[in-house]
């Protein structure tokens, strides 16, 4: 006798819903393009190095695993330790909100469906809010 749970289809991961590595890369590239181009994101842009190539790669590697895909970041650097790695930067509500607006804009620009954008934005908010290390 088979277990009905064994026959139930697996729910796709957020990584699969986004569209895999190519789409995650597209999202990350659009995110950093917006950060570079839009004055609204000058505060978070100033926290990054002059060239964003390394930042693009690290966010891509991280997001692949965070979304349920390959753990590229962990394979290269170990546990992300996000809060510890960001402690050198003053992150208050303003920086959190800039990051979230930039990511929301990037998700829309790359054409992620609205229900997926909303789901991801809630998760991004939880992580970004946890990253705050300054009042305000």
N, CA, C and O atoms as a GROMACS GRO file, in nm:
protein
  544
    1UNK      N    1   0.085  -0.118   0.000
    1UNK     CA    2   0.000   0.000   0.000
    1UNK      C    3   0.090   0.124   0.000
    1UNK      O    4   0.188   0.130   0.074
    2UNK      N    5   0.056   0.221  -0.081
    2UNK     CA    6   0.137   0.342  -0.090
    2UNK      C    7   0.080   0.449   0.002
    2UNK      O    8  -0.039   0.453   0.032
    3UNK      N    9   0.169   0.534   0.045
    3UNK     CA   10   0.131   0.646   0.130
    3UNK      C   11   0.085   0.760   0.039
    3UNK      O   12   0.161   0.800  -0.050
    4UNK      N   13  -0.036   0.814   0.058
    4UNK     CA   14  -0.083   0.924  -0.027
    4UNK      C   15   0.011   1.045  -0.026
    4UNK      O   16   0.021   1.117  -0.126
    5UNK      N   17   0.079   1.066   0.086
    5UNK     CA   18   0.172   1.180   0.092
    5UNK      C   19   0.287   1.161  -0.004
    5UNK      O   20   0.343   1.259  -0.055
    6UNK      N   21   0.324   1.035  -0.031
    6UNK     CA   22   0.434   1.007  -0.126
    6UNK      C   23   0.394   1.041  -0.269
    6UNK      O   24   0.479   1.068  -0.354
    7UNK      N   25   0.264   1.040  -0.294
    7UNK     CA   26   0.215   1.065  -0.429
    7UNK      C   27   0.184   1.213  -0.453
    7UNK      O   28   0.169   1.255  -0.568
    8UNK      N   29   0.174   1.291  -0.347
    8UNK     CA   30   0.141   1.433  -0.361
    8UNK      C   31   0.257   1.506  -0.429
    8UNK      O   32   0.374   1.485  -0.393
    9UNK      N   33   0.226   1.590  -0.525
    9UNK     CA   34   0.334   1.664  -0.591
    9UNK      C   35   0.400   1.761  -0.494
    9UNK      O   36   0.334   1.819  -0.407
   10UNK      N   37   0.529   1.778  -0.509
   10UNK     CA   38   0.604   1.872  -0.427
   10UNK      C   39   0.570   2.015  -0.471
   10UNK      O   40   0.558   2.043  -0.590
   11UNK      N   41   0.554   2.102  -0.372
   11UNK     CA   42   0.534   2.243  -0.405
   11UNK      C   43   0.665   2.298  -0.459
   11UNK      O   44   0.771   2.269  -0.405
   12UNK      N   45   0.659   2.378  -0.564
   12UNK     CA   46   0.783   2.435  -0.616
   12UNK      C   47   0.845   2.532  -0.517
   12UNK      O   48   0.775   2.600  -0.443
   13UNK      N   49   0.976   2.538  -0.516
   13UNK     CA   50   1.047   2.633  -0.431
   13UNK      C   51   1.033   2.772  -0.491
   13UNK      O   52   0.998   2.788  -0.608
   14UNK      N   53   1.062   2.872  -0.410
   14UNK     CA   54   1.064   3.010  -0.461
   14UNK      C   55   1.166   3.022  -0.572
   14UNK      O   56   1.145   3.096  -0.669
   15UNK      N   57   1.278   2.950  -0.560
   15UNK     CA   58   1.381   2.950  -0.664
   15UNK      C   59   1.322   2.904  -0.797
   15UNK      O   60   1.347   2.965  -0.901
   16UNK      N   61   1.243   2.797  -0.794
   16UNK     CA   62   1.179   2.748  -0.916
   16UNK      C   63   1.074   2.846  -0.966
   16UNK      O   64   1.062   2.868  -1.087
   17UNK      N   65   0.997   2.904  -0.875
   17UNK     CA   66   0.893   2.999  -0.916
   17UNK      C   67   0.954   3.124  -0.979
   17UNK      O   68   0.897   3.181  -1.072
   18UNK      N   69   1.068   3.167  -0.928
   18UNK     CA   70   1.137   3.283  -0.987
   18UNK      C   71   1.183   3.250  -1.128
   18UNK      O   72   1.179   3.336  -1.217
   19UNK      N   73   1.228   3.127  -1.149
   19UNK     CA   74   1.272   3.087  -1.282
   19UNK      C   75   1.415   3.036  -1.287
   19UNK      O   76   1.474   3.029  -1.394
   20UNK      N   77   1.470   3.000  -1.171
   20UNK     CA   78   1.604   2.942  -1.168
   20UNK      C   79   1.715   3.045  -1.171
   20UNK      O   80   1.692   3.165  -1.154
   21UNK      N   81   1.836   2.996  -1.192
   21UNK     CA   82   1.955   3.081  -1.182
   21UNK      C   83   1.955   3.199  -1.278
   21UNK      O   84   1.994   3.309  -1.240
   22UNK      N   85   1.912   3.177  -1.401
   22UNK     CA   86   1.915   3.287  -1.499
   22UNK      C   87   1.826   3.402  -1.453
   22UNK      O   88   1.864   3.519  -1.467
   23UNK      N   89   1.710   3.370  -1.399
   23UNK     CA   90   1.619   3.475  -1.354
   23UNK      C   91   1.666   3.540  -1.224
   23UNK      O   92   1.646   3.660  -1.204
   24UNK      N   93   1.729   3.462  -1.136
   24UNK     CA   94   1.784   3.521  -1.014
   24UNK      C   95   1.894   3.619  -1.053
   24UNK      O   96   1.903   3.728  -0.997
   25UNK      N   97   1.978   3.581  -1.148
   25UNK     CA   98   2.085   3.672  -1.194
   25UNK      C   99   2.024   3.797  -1.254
   25UNK      O  100   2.072   3.908  -1.228
   26UNK      N  101   1.919   3.782  -1.333
   26UNK     CA  102   1.852   3.898  -1.393
   26UNK      C  103   1.797   3.990  -1.285
   26UNK      O  104   1.810   4.112  -1.294
   27UNK      N  105   1.737   3.932  -1.182
   27UNK     CA  106   1.684   4.010  -1.071
   27UNK      C  107   1.795   4.086  -0.998
   27UNK      O  108   1.781   4.205  -0.971
   28UNK      N  109   1.903   4.018  -0.968
   28UNK     CA  110   2.015   4.081  -0.897
   28UNK      C  111   2.076   4.191  -0.983
   28UNK      O  112   2.107   4.299  -0.932
   29UNK      N  113   2.094   4.166  -1.110
   29UNK     CA  114   2.151   4.269  -1.198
   29UNK      C  115   2.061   4.392  -1.205
   29UNK      O  116   2.110   4.505  -1.202
   30UNK      N  117   1.931   4.370  -1.214
   30UNK     CA  118   1.839   4.484  -1.219
   30UNK      C  119   1.841   4.560  -1.086
   30UNK      O  120   1.838   4.683  -1.084
   31UNK      N  121   1.847   4.487  -0.975
   31UNK     CA  122   1.855   4.549  -0.843
   31UNK      C  123   1.976   4.643  -0.835
   31UNK      O  124   1.962   4.758  -0.793
   32UNK      N  125   2.093   4.594  -0.874
   32UNK     CA  126   2.212   4.678  -0.864
   32UNK      C  127   2.215   4.787  -0.972
   32UNK      O  128   2.273   4.893  -0.950
   33UNK      N  129   2.155   4.762  -1.087
   33UNK     CA  130   2.144   4.869  -1.187
   33UNK      C  131   2.060   4.984  -1.132
   33UNK      O  132   2.097   5.101  -1.145
   34UNK      N  133   1.948   4.950  -1.069
   34UNK     CA  134   1.862   5.054  -1.009
   34UNK      C  135   1.935   5.127  -0.898
   34UNK      O  136   1.926   5.249  -0.887
   35UNK      N  137   2.008   5.053  -0.816
   35UNK     CA  138   2.083   5.115  -0.707
   35UNK      C  139   2.184   5.215  -0.762
   35UNK      O  140   2.207   5.320  -0.702
   36UNK      N  141   2.242   5.183  -0.874
   36UNK     CA  142   2.341   5.270  -0.937
   36UNK      C  143   2.277   5.392  -1.005
   36UNK      O  144   2.337   5.499  -1.009
   37UNK      N  145   2.156   5.374  -1.057
   37UNK     CA  146   2.094   5.477  -1.140
   37UNK      C  147   2.001   5.572  -1.067
   37UNK      O  148   1.988   5.688  -1.106
   38UNK      N  149   1.936   5.526  -0.962
   38UNK     CA  150   1.829   5.602  -0.899
   38UNK      C  151   1.878   5.674  -0.772
   38UNK      O  152   1.934   5.612  -0.682
   39UNK      N  153   1.855   5.804  -0.768
   39UNK     CA  154   1.896   5.885  -0.653
   39UNK      C  155   1.829   5.839  -0.524
   39UNK      O  156   1.884   5.857  -0.416
   40UNK      N  157   1.710   5.779  -0.534
   40UNK     CA  158   1.639   5.730  -0.415
   40UNK      C  159   1.719   5.625  -0.338
   40UNK      O  160   1.693   5.601  -0.220
   41UNK      N  161   1.815   5.563  -0.405
   41UNK     CA  162   1.891   5.455  -0.342
   41UNK      C  163   2.035   5.494  -0.312
   41UNK      O  164   2.120   5.408  -0.290
   42UNK      N  165   2.062   5.624  -0.312
   42UNK     CA  166   2.198   5.673  -0.289
   42UNK      C  167   2.252   5.631  -0.153
   42UNK      O  168   2.371   5.605  -0.138
   43UNK      N  169   2.165   5.624  -0.054
   43UNK     CA  170   2.210   5.586   0.080
   43UNK      C  171   2.266   5.445   0.085
   43UNK      O  172   2.371   5.422   0.145
   44UNK      N  173   2.198   5.351   0.023
   44UNK     CA  174   2.250   5.214   0.024
   44UNK      C  175   2.361   5.196  -0.080
   44UNK      O  176   2.449   5.111  -0.063
   45UNK      N  177   2.356   5.275  -0.186
   45UNK     CA  178   2.465   5.266  -0.285
   45UNK      C  179   2.598   5.306  -0.222
   45UNK      O  180   2.701   5.247  -0.253
   46UNK      N  181   2.595   5.406  -0.135
   46UNK     CA  182   2.717   5.456  -0.070
   46UNK      C  183   2.782   5.351   0.020
   46UNK      O  184   2.900   5.363   0.053
   47UNK      N  185   2.708   5.251   0.061
   47UNK     CA  186   2.761   5.144   0.146
   47UNK      C  187   2.839   5.039   0.067
   47UNK      O  188   2.907   4.954   0.125
   48UNK      N  189   2.829   5.046  -0.064
   48UNK     CA  190   2.890   4.945  -0.150
   48UNK      C  191   3.020   4.996  -0.211
   48UNK      O  192   3.043   5.117  -0.217
   49UNK      N  193   3.105   4.905  -0.257
   49UNK     CA  194   3.227   4.947  -0.325
   49UNK      C  195   3.195   5.019  -0.457
   49UNK      O  196   3.083   5.010  -0.508
   50UNK      N  197   3.294   5.088  -0.510
   50UNK     CA  198   3.274   5.162  -0.634
   50UNK      C  199   3.224   5.072  -0.745
   50UNK      O  200   3.129   5.106  -0.816
   51UNK      N  201   3.287   4.956  -0.760
   51UNK     CA  202   3.238   4.860  -0.859
   51UNK      C  203   3.150   4.758  -0.788
   51UNK      O  204   3.184   4.711  -0.679
   52UNK      N  205   3.038   4.725  -0.849
   52UNK     CA  206   2.940   4.638  -0.786
   52UNK      C  207   2.952   4.492  -0.826
   52UNK      O  208   2.869   4.410  -0.787
   53UNK      N  209   3.053   4.457  -0.903
   53UNK     CA  210   3.065   4.320  -0.954
   53UNK      C  211   3.065   4.216  -0.842
   53UNK      O  212   2.992   4.117  -0.850
   54UNK      N  213   3.145   4.237  -0.739
   54UNK     CA  214   3.150   4.143  -0.628
   54UNK      C  215   3.019   4.137  -0.552
   54UNK      O  216   2.976   4.030  -0.510
   55UNK      N  217   2.957   4.252  -0.534
   55UNK     CA  218   2.829   4.257  -0.464
   55UNK      C  219   2.722   4.182  -0.543
   55UNK      O  220   2.640   4.110  -0.487
   56UNK      N  221   2.724   4.200  -0.674
   56UNK     CA  222   2.628   4.129  -0.760
   56UNK      C  223   2.644   3.978  -0.744
   56UNK      O  224   2.546   3.905  -0.726
   57UNK      N  225   2.767   3.932  -0.750
   57UNK     CA  226   2.791   3.788  -0.738
   57UNK      C  227   2.748   3.736  -0.602
   57UNK      O  228   2.681   3.633  -0.593
   58UNK      N  229   2.784   3.807  -0.496
   58UNK     CA  230   2.750   3.759  -0.362
   58UNK      C  231   2.599   3.754  -0.340
   58UNK      O  232   2.549   3.658  -0.283
   59UNK      N  233   2.527   3.856  -0.385
   59UNK     CA  234   2.382   3.853  -0.367
   59UNK      C  235   2.321   3.742  -0.453
   59UNK      O  236   2.230   3.673  -0.409
   60UNK      N  237   2.370   3.725  -0.574
   60UNK     CA  238   2.322   3.616  -0.660
   60UNK      C  239   2.343   3.482  -0.592
   60UNK      O  240   2.250   3.401  -0.582
   61UNK      N  241   2.465   3.458  -0.545
   61UNK     CA  242   2.494   3.330  -0.480
   61UNK      C  243   2.406   3.310  -0.358
   61UNK      O  244   2.352   3.201  -0.336
   62UNK      N  245   2.392   3.416  -0.277
   62UNK     CA  246   2.310   3.407  -0.157
   62UNK      C  247   2.163   3.380  -0.192
   62UNK      O  248   2.102   3.288  -0.137
   63UNK      N  249   2.107   3.459  -0.284
   63UNK     CA  250   1.965   3.444  -0.316
   63UNK      C  251   1.933   3.308  -0.375
   63UNK      O  252   1.825   3.254  -0.348
   64UNK      N  253   2.023   3.251  -0.453
   64UNK     CA  254   1.996   3.116  -0.506
   64UNK      C  255   1.964   3.021  -0.392
   64UNK      O  256   1.863   2.950  -0.398
   65UNK      N  257   2.045   3.018  -0.290
   65UNK     CA  258   2.021   2.929  -0.176
   65UNK      C  259   1.904   2.973  -0.091
   65UNK      O  260   1.825   2.889  -0.048
   66UNK      N  261   1.892   3.102  -0.065
   66UNK     CA  262   1.786   3.156   0.019
   66UNK      C  263   1.649   3.125  -0.040
   66UNK      O  264   1.552   3.104   0.033
   67UNK      N  265   1.642   3.122  -0.173
   67UNK     CA  266   1.516   3.093  -0.242
   67UNK      C  267   1.488   2.943  -0.255
   67UNK      O  268   1.383   2.904  -0.304
   68UNK      N  269   1.582   2.861  -0.211
   68UNK     CA  270   1.560   2.716  -0.217
   68UNK      C  271   1.634   2.646  -0.328
   68UNK      O  272   1.609   2.528  -0.355
   69UNK      N  273   1.726   2.716  -0.394
   69UNK     CA  274   1.807   2.655  -0.500
   69UNK      C  275   1.944   2.616  -0.449
   69UNK      O  276   1.961   2.590  -0.330
   70UNK      N  277   2.042   2.612  -0.538
   70UNK     CA  278   2.178   2.571  -0.499
   70UNK      C  279   2.239   2.666  -0.396
   70UNK      O  280   2.218   2.788  -0.401
   71UNK      N  281   2.316   2.609  -0.304
   71UNK     CA  282   2.380   2.686  -0.197
   71UNK      C  283   2.517   2.739  -0.239
   71UNK      O  284   2.618   2.710  -0.175
   72UNK      N  285   2.521   2.816  -0.346
   72UNK     CA  286   2.647   2.869  -0.398
   72UNK      C  287   2.723   2.951  -0.293
   72UNK      O  288   2.845   2.939  -0.281
   73UNK      N  289   2.650   3.032  -0.219
   73UNK     CA  290   2.716   3.119  -0.121
   73UNK      C  291   2.782   3.035  -0.011
   73UNK      O  292   2.899   3.055   0.022
   74UNK      N  293   2.706   2.942   0.044
   74UNK     CA  294   2.758   2.859   0.152
   74UNK      C  295   2.878   2.777   0.105
   74UNK      O  296   2.974   2.759   0.180
   75UNK      N  297   2.873   2.728  -0.017
   75UNK     CA  298   2.986   2.651  -0.072
   75UNK      C  299   3.113   2.736  -0.078
   75UNK      O  300   3.223   2.684  -0.061
   76UNK      N  301   3.098   2.865  -0.102
   76UNK     CA  302   3.214   2.953  -0.115
   76UNK      C  303   3.260   3.012   0.018
   76UNK      O  304   3.380   3.023   0.044
   77UNK      N  305   3.165   3.050   0.103
   77UNK     CA  306   3.197   3.130   0.221
   77UNK      C  307   3.150   3.071   0.353
   77UNK      O  308   3.182   3.125   0.459
   78UNK      N  309   3.077   2.962   0.350
   78UNK     CA  310   3.020   2.909   0.473
   78UNK      C  311   2.888   2.978   0.505
   78UNK      O  312   2.827   3.041   0.419
   79UNK      N  313   2.846   2.965   0.629
   79UNK     CA  314   2.719   3.024   0.672
   79UNK      C  315   2.717   3.173   0.641
   79UNK      O  316   2.817   3.242   0.664
   80UNK      N  317   2.605   3.224   0.588
   80UNK     CA  318   2.601   3.366   0.550
   80UNK      C  319   2.627   3.465   0.663
   80UNK      O  320   2.683   3.572   0.639
   81UNK      N  321   2.587   3.433   0.786
   81UNK     CA  322   2.608   3.526   0.898
   81UNK      C  323   2.573   3.669   0.856
   81UNK      O  324   2.651   3.762   0.876
   82UNK      N  325   2.456   3.685   0.799
   82UNK     CA  326   2.417   3.814   0.740
   82UNK      C  327   2.432   3.932   0.834
   82UNK      O  328   2.492   4.033   0.799
   83UNK      N  329   2.379   3.918   0.952
   83UNK     CA  330   2.384   4.032   1.045
   83UNK      C  331   2.528   4.066   1.080
   83UNK      O  332   2.565   4.183   1.080
   84UNK      N  333   2.608   3.967   1.110
   84UNK     CA  334   2.749   3.991   1.145
   84UNK      C  335   2.824   4.055   1.028
   84UNK      O  336   2.905   4.145   1.049
   85UNK      N  337   2.799   4.009   0.908
   85UNK     CA  338   2.869   4.063   0.791
   85UNK      C  339   2.828   4.207   0.761
   85UNK      O  340   2.903   4.281   0.697
   86UNK      N  341   2.710   4.247   0.806
   86UNK     CA  342   2.662   4.382   0.778
   86UNK      C  343   2.681   4.478   0.896
   86UNK      O  344   2.648   4.596   0.884
   87UNK      N  345   2.732   4.430   1.008
   87UNK     CA  346   2.751   4.518   1.125
   87UNK      C  347   2.840   4.639   1.098
   87UNK      O  348   2.818   4.743   1.160
   88UNK      N  349   2.940   4.631   1.010
   88UNK     CA  350   3.021   4.750   0.984
   88UNK      C  351   2.944   4.866   0.919
   88UNK      O  352   2.994   4.978   0.912
   89UNK      N  353   2.822   4.838   0.872
   89UNK     CA  354   2.743   4.939   0.803
   89UNK      C  355   2.628   4.984   0.892
   89UNK      O  356   2.560   4.901   0.953
   90UNK      N  357   2.605   5.114   0.898
   90UNK     CA  358   2.494   5.168   0.976
   90UNK      C  359   2.365   5.144   0.898
   90UNK      O  360   2.339   5.208   0.797
   91UNK      N  361   2.284   5.050   0.948
   91UNK     CA  362   2.159   5.016   0.882
   91UNK      C  363   2.045   5.050   0.977
   91UNK      O  364   2.026   4.987   1.081
   92UNK      N  365   1.970   5.152   0.938
   92UNK     CA  366   1.851   5.193   1.013
   92UNK      C  367   1.728   5.167   0.925
   92UNK      O  368   1.739   5.105   0.819
   93UNK      N  369   1.614   5.215   0.967
   93UNK     CA  370   1.491   5.193   0.890
   93UNK      C  371   1.502   5.253   0.750
   93UNK      O  372   1.449   5.195   0.655
   94UNK      N  373   1.569   5.366   0.736
   94UNK     CA  374   1.583   5.430   0.606
   94UNK      C  375   1.656   5.340   0.507
   94UNK      O  376   1.613   5.325   0.393
   95UNK      N  377   1.766   5.281   0.550
   95UNK     CA  378   1.845   5.193   0.462
   95UNK      C  379   1.767   5.064   0.432
   95UNK      O  380   1.768   5.014   0.320
   96UNK      N  381   1.700   5.012   0.536
   96UNK     CA  382   1.616   4.894   0.514
   96UNK      C  383   1.511   4.923   0.408
   96UNK      O  384   1.491   4.844   0.316
   97UNK      N  385   1.445   5.038   0.421
   97UNK     CA  386   1.337   5.073   0.329
   97UNK      C  387   1.389   5.098   0.188
   97UNK      O  388   1.323   5.062   0.090
   98UNK      N  389   1.506   5.161   0.176
   98UNK     CA  390   1.565   5.180   0.043
   98UNK      C  391   1.592   5.045  -0.024
   98UNK      O  392   1.561   5.025  -0.141
   99UNK      N  393   1.651   4.953   0.053
   99UNK     CA  394   1.682   4.820   0.000
   99UNK      C  395   1.554   4.751  -0.048
   99UNK      O  396   1.550   4.693  -0.156
  100UNK      N  397   1.450   4.758   0.034
  100UNK     CA  398   1.324   4.692  -0.001
  100UNK      C  399   1.259   4.756  -0.123
  100UNK      O  400   1.206   4.686  -0.208
  101UNK      N  401   1.261   4.889  -0.131
  101UNK     CA  402   1.203   4.957  -0.249
  101UNK      C  403   1.280   4.920  -0.375
  101UNK      O  404   1.221   4.898  -0.481
  102UNK      N  405   1.412   4.915  -0.363
  102UNK     CA  406   1.495   4.880  -0.478
  102UNK      C  407   1.464   4.737  -0.524
  102UNK      O  408   1.451   4.711  -0.643
  103UNK      N  409   1.453   4.644  -0.429
  103UNK     CA  410   1.424   4.505  -0.464
  103UNK      C  411   1.283   4.492  -0.521
  103UNK      O  412   1.262   4.416  -0.616
  104UNK      N  413   1.186   4.562  -0.464
  104UNK     CA  414   1.049   4.556  -0.515
  104UNK      C  415   1.045   4.605  -0.659
  104UNK      O  416   0.978   4.545  -0.743
  105UNK      N  417   1.115   4.713  -0.687
  105UNK     CA  418   1.120   4.770  -0.822
  105UNK      C  419   1.187   4.669  -0.916
  105UNK      O  420   1.138   4.647  -1.027
  106UNK      N  421   1.296   4.609  -0.873
  106UNK     CA  422   1.367   4.511  -0.956
  106UNK      C  423   1.278   4.390  -0.985
  106UNK      O  424   1.274   4.342  -1.098
  107UNK      N  425   1.205   4.341  -0.884
  107UNK     CA  426   1.116   4.226  -0.906
  107UNK      C  427   1.008   4.260  -1.007
  107UNK      O  428   0.973   4.178  -1.092
  108UNK      N  429   0.955   4.382  -0.998
  108UNK     CA  430   0.853   4.423  -1.095
  108UNK      C  431   0.914   4.434  -1.235
  108UNK      O  432   0.855   4.388  -1.332
  109UNK      N  433   1.031   4.496  -1.244
  109UNK     CA  434   1.094   4.516  -1.375
  109UNK      C  435   1.129   4.386  -1.446
  109UNK      O  436   1.122   4.379  -1.569
  110UNK      N  437   1.165   4.283  -1.371
  110UNK     CA  438   1.199   4.156  -1.436
  110UNK      C  439   1.075   4.070  -1.460
  110UNK      O  440   1.085   3.961  -1.517
  111UNK      N  441   0.959   4.119  -1.417
  111UNK     CA  442   0.834   4.053  -1.451
  111UNK      C  443   0.792   3.939  -1.361
  111UNK      O  444   0.721   3.848  -1.404
  112UNK      N  445   0.835   3.942  -1.235
  112UNK     CA  446   0.785   3.839  -1.144
  112UNK      C  447   0.637   3.863  -1.120
  112UNK      O  448   0.595   3.978  -1.104
  113UNK      N  449   0.557   3.758  -1.116
  113UNK     CA  450   0.413   3.775  -1.093
  113UNK      C  451   0.386   3.840  -0.956
  113UNK      O  452   0.459   3.818  -0.860
  114UNK      N  453   0.282   3.921  -0.951
  114UNK     CA  454   0.253   3.996  -0.829
  114UNK      C  455   0.241   3.909  -0.704
  114UNK      O  456   0.296   3.947  -0.600
  115UNK      N  457   0.172   3.795  -0.708
  115UNK     CA  458   0.164   3.715  -0.584
  115UNK      C  459   0.302   3.669  -0.536
  115UNK      O  460   0.328   3.663  -0.416
  116UNK      N  461   0.390   3.636  -0.628
  116UNK     CA  462   0.526   3.596  -0.590
  116UNK      C  463   0.604   3.715  -0.536
  116UNK      O  464   0.676   3.702  -0.438
  117UNK      N  465   0.589   3.831  -0.600
  117UNK     CA  466   0.656   3.952  -0.551
  117UNK      C  467   0.613   3.982  -0.409
  117UNK      O  468   0.697   4.013  -0.324
  118UNK      N  469   0.484   3.973  -0.381
  118UNK     CA  470   0.433   4.001  -0.246
  118UNK      C  471   0.490   3.901  -0.146
  118UNK      O  472   0.533   3.940  -0.037
  119UNK      N  473   0.490   3.775  -0.181
  119UNK     CA  474   0.543   3.671  -0.092
  119UNK      C  475   0.690   3.697  -0.061
  119UNK      O  476   0.733   3.692   0.054
  120UNK      N  477   0.768   3.726  -0.165
  120UNK     CA  478   0.911   3.749  -0.147
  120UNK      C  479   0.935   3.878  -0.069
  120UNK      O  480   1.024   3.883   0.016
  121UNK      N  481   0.857   3.981  -0.097
  121UNK     CA  482   0.878   4.108  -0.027
  121UNK      C  483   0.853   4.093   0.124
  121UNK      O  484   0.923   4.155   0.204
  122UNK      N  485   0.756   4.011   0.162
  122UNK     CA  486   0.735   3.985   0.306
  122UNK      C  487   0.858   3.918   0.366
  122UNK      O  488   0.902   3.955   0.475
  123UNK      N  489   0.912   3.820   0.296
  123UNK     CA  490   1.032   3.751   0.346
  123UNK      C  491   1.152   3.844   0.346
  123UNK      O  492   1.231   3.844   0.441
  124UNK      N  493   1.167   3.924   0.241
  124UNK     CA  494   1.276   4.020   0.235
  124UNK      C  495   1.264   4.121   0.351
  124UNK      O  496   1.364   4.158   0.412
  125UNK      N  497   1.140   4.164   0.380
  125UNK     CA  498   1.122   4.259   0.489
  125UNK      C  499   1.171   4.199   0.621
  125UNK      O  500   1.244   4.265   0.696
  126UNK      N  501   1.132   4.076   0.648
  126UNK     CA  502   1.174   4.013   0.774
  126UNK      C  503   1.326   4.011   0.786
  126UNK      O  504   1.381   4.041   0.892
  127UNK      N  505   1.393   3.975   0.679
  127UNK     CA  506   1.540   3.969   0.681
  127UNK      C  507   1.599   4.110   0.690
  127UNK      O  508   1.689   4.134   0.770
  128UNK      N  509   1.549   4.201   0.610
  128UNK     CA  510   1.603   4.338   0.610
  128UNK      C  511   1.578   4.406   0.744
  128UNK      O  512   1.664   4.481   0.792
  129UNK      N  513   1.464   4.382   0.805
  129UNK     CA  514   1.435   4.443   0.934
  129UNK      C  515   1.529   4.388   1.041
  129UNK      O  516   1.573   4.462   1.130
  130UNK      N  517   1.560   4.261   1.034
  130UNK     CA  518   1.651   4.198   1.129
  130UNK      C  519   1.793   4.252   1.113
  130UNK      O  520   1.872   4.247   1.208
  131UNK      N  521   1.827   4.305   0.996
  131UNK     CA  522   1.961   4.357   0.969
  131UNK      C  523   1.984   4.495   1.032
  131UNK      O  524   2.098   4.539   1.044
  132UNK      N  525   1.876   4.563   1.072
  132UNK     CA  526   1.893   4.697   1.129
  132UNK      C  527   1.981   4.690   1.253
  132UNK      O  528   1.963   4.604   1.340
  133UNK      N  529   2.077   4.783   1.259
  133UNK     CA  530   2.168   4.786   1.373
  133UNK      C  531   2.186   4.928   1.427
  133UNK      O  532   2.274   4.953   1.509
  134UNK      N  533   2.102   5.019   1.379
  134UNK     CA  534   2.102   5.158   1.426
  134UNK      C  535   1.960   5.202   1.450
  134UNK      O  536   1.868   5.155   1.382
  135UNK      N  537   1.940   5.291   1.546
  135UNK     CA  538   1.804   5.338   1.571
  135UNK      C  539   1.752   5.422   1.454
  135UNK      O  540   1.828   5.473   1.372
  136UNK      N  541   1.624   5.432   1.449
  136UNK     CA  542   1.563   5.516   1.345
  136UNK      C  543   1.506   5.439   1.232
  136UNK      O  544   1.452   5.498   1.139
   0.00000   0.00000   0.00000
